[in-house]
Amino acid sequence: MNPARLLAMLLVSGLVLSRALEAEESSGTASAPLREEPRVVHAPDSRLGHLVPDLELERIGGGTLRLKDLRSQSAVVIAFTSTSCPVTRRYGPTLAALEREYAARNVGFVFVNPVETDSREDIEAAIRAHGLRGPYVQDAGGAIRAALDARSTAEAFVLDAARTLVYRGAIDDQYGLGYSRDRPSRSWLREALEAVLAGKKPGVRMTTAPACSLESLPAGPEAGGPPTYHGRVSRIVNDHCVECHRKGGVAPFSLETHADLAGHAGMVRRQVTLGAMPPWFASRTDGPSPWANDRSLPEADRADLLAWLDGGLKEGDPADAPLPRVFPEGWMIGEPDAVFRIPEPIEVKATGTMRYKNVFVETGFEEPRWVRSLQMRPTARDVVHHALVYAIPPDRLERARRRGGDGEAREFFAAYVPGSSSVTYPEGFGKLLPARSILHFQIHYTPNGTATTDRTELGLVFMDRPRHEVRVSAIAAPIDIPPGEPNYETRGAVPVPFDARILALMPHMHVRGKAFRYELESRSRDKTLLLDVPRYDFNWQLQYRFEEPIGVLAGSRLMGTAWFDNSAANPANPDPARRVKWGQQTDDEMMLGYFEYYVPSITPDGKKRSIVEMTLLDGGMAFNNLDRNRDGTVTEGEYSSPEEFRDTDSNGDGVVTREEFKAHLRGERPY
């Protein structure tokens, strides 16, 4: 298709899309929806990871049961239900089927009815109708509801063999408020049980469970008392620390036992009090966290841990101990389809500092590949500060070698920091690895007193073409920091040329980096804070991944603000007397606000975009038609018009990239 013709079509299509978006903005804020389905949430007061008290349960039909009587079970499901709630009545057959299925795998089910007015006759009829086998309890006094902080009559709780709460939320998404489906598309309870039985932490630990809402009750007396190591603190450490602080982990010492924690009590207290550990630097928000990978320590956990450290390090009853965490020995993403590693070991000296190491590895792929999962693995994890990988086309190799540092934003492909080394994209999402790509490994080593060698590697799991392509771009801003300046500020922005959804944010600065903030400016110039990192730490190149992608409309702007400390008060500052500008090494500076995004194929009014609209939005089809050799770039010989080629080749390097082509279609320079 002729690019000039595409540009003309863009003007017409863009007008239609713009009007649709303007109509959406002008419609005002809608009232709360009448239909509600489950959604994944991260609530700080969820009680996940807590030891569930040994409750005494009054069974329908007579007799009592204590939770500790179920300790021989591999897992226990406490399923709230009701004979008077329409949603929970529909879930009766589902719960019965799950109970029968998992009985052979030693999973027990307890059914709890929190509605005092549900009659004994209706309850007994439901038990018979569905064939429920496990204990059925009517929680008339609310003790079970209070202990678990149950919020809905359709909420299910999964306890592991040590009575640790590992999942709470919906059974699946087949039923909710105001809708029913023929079959579920997601079964969270089943996923949680499979994870627990495999000795893993569920990938989704909490969802809402839309049904009949329950009033919140204060926790019962059994949930109180001073924290002990086995009853409370060990679970906090399991959840937030031992991923790194374990034998063979990347942290400098283990925290797997009472003796480990007691021996490092002073340092643990200091780091937790400062908010330096666990490493998570986004400012806290009211209510559920928006971040899918939130590593922060909930305030209740923090208070209990510090109270235990200051209260004599009481060990408690070993019978209350949690199950030990189990970590895979091999790849976290499963066996990769392809592994790329540094060809020769890199020598890491014992002391001092090291400049970034840059290594280039050819993929050898003649065809593009779509990537579902990726993971970076250093072989000497204790000396790898962080590592980045860029996927660059062959014609840009020499330029990348000359730069000797960070690649371009659109080429950013993977990252490693201790405790965060892998990504698996949601169903239907994938990242493109263009044909003949060369992987640029950029690694920052921090000597630890012992000389060693490293061969960092990247593992990839491939997929068929996804519904959505995960793309990467970045906000950048100029840098010119005066000597001694303690609070230098710089700002950058990226215009949004088409409506899109942001998946993740990752600020990047060097050792003078002080704080970073992302904001979204609407077309009416209203600003929304997306991410605030008030205490940026170069030691942790963290990515902040949204639980729900953030929608951005065409005509808005994604803005980034960064602050730097070039004063002598910054102990990491290599030279406070130096005027600092943009550069590739640690003693230079950068201001990059990386963001992952995708372009949805559905319009704001719920209609599927046509192929022509998608082509105009991202230039994909037209670019692929021009890129006849599928090398990810277009040369002058592949263009029909030399003049059009020169106009599209904005940086004059002799090739047109996909970003340059899209920018040309939009009538602007690439960002």
Secondary structure by P-SEA (a helix, b strand, c coil): ccaaaaaaaaaaaaaaaaaaaaaaaacccccccccccbbbbbcccccccccccccccccccccccccccccccccccbbbbbcccaaaaaaaaaaaaaaaaacccbbbbbbbbccccccaaaaaaaaaaacccccccccccaaaaaaaccccccbbbbbccccccccccccccccccccccccccccaaaaaaaaaaacccccccbbbbbccccccccccccccccccccccaaaaaaaccccccccccccccccccaaaaaaaaaaaaaaaaaccccccccccccccccccccccccaaaaaaaaaaaaccccccccccccccbbbbcccccccccccccccbbbbbcccccccbbbbbbbccccbbbbbcbbbbbbcccccccbbbbbbccccaaaaaaaacccccccccccccccccccccccccbbbbbccbbbbbbbbbbbbcccccccbbbbbbbbbccccbbbbbbbbbbbbbbcccccbbbbbbbbbbccbbbbcbbbbbbcccccbbbbbbbccccbbbbcccccccccccbbbbbbcbbbbbcccccbbbbbbbbccccccccccccccccccccccbbbbbbbbbbbbbccccccccccaaaaaaacaaaaaaaacccccccccccccccaaaaaaacccccccccaaaaaaaaaccccc
